[in-house]
């Protein structure tokens, strides 16, 4: 009597056995697990609403420069010659206050962009937009030093103000203010270019772009130990730190919302 024996398969002998994945497939699955998941119903694109205020700042800078040159050229010869010097210093102090307001407004807009998930670009804008305030603050110190030097080296200031453009304290301050105006226009124009390019690009938030996690492939190696220099490590760590702060802020905001909803639910039940 012959009995039929079924062939012994790998699944029967080793029921838990499965072919192992390759290193690249395992790496891809790990990256897919690490990537952030945002349950957003619709895609939204970032838009920085600072173009109009930046254009206004450039326009105001040009107007103030034209006024300063006009006052210097058309100042009557029979009037006090040092009077325009004080007008320039007062005007520069007022312009510094306006620049502080402009800087705080830009920071507020950039923080809103950061909260929407544009971590890298908001950090880039924060650095670029800080230059105008730094320049005009530096110029405050330079103008103070120039005026103090004229007072120290000139026996009669009124007579010195009647000299030619470069030898007069009025002309020297006007020249410095003109150089400052050119620097401010160039810096704010560069900021405007980057903002316009970003707004027209319709870019997704950084936290929704999986390619930002691609640098993880670079650091997969069979070598053991510490490598003293790896290209892109600092940039990668900075990006990951920004994302950790973003998710921490999002988590805290979500906790506050849950607590508020729990309080409302408790009050409704009671």
ABEGO torsion letter per residue (X at the ends): XBBBBBBBBAAAABAABBBBBBAAAAAAAAAAAABBBBBBABBBBBBBBAAAAAAAAAAAAAAAAAAAAAAAAABBAABBAAAAAAAAAAAAAAAAAAAAAAAAAAAAAAAAAAAAGBAAAAAAAAAAAAAAAAAAAAAAAAAAAAAAAAAAABABAAAAAABBAAABAAAAAAAAAAAAAAAAAAAAAAAAAAAAAAAAAGBBBAAABAAAAAAAAAABBABBEBBABBBGAAAAAAAAAAAAAAAAAAAAAAAAAAAAAAAAAAAAAX
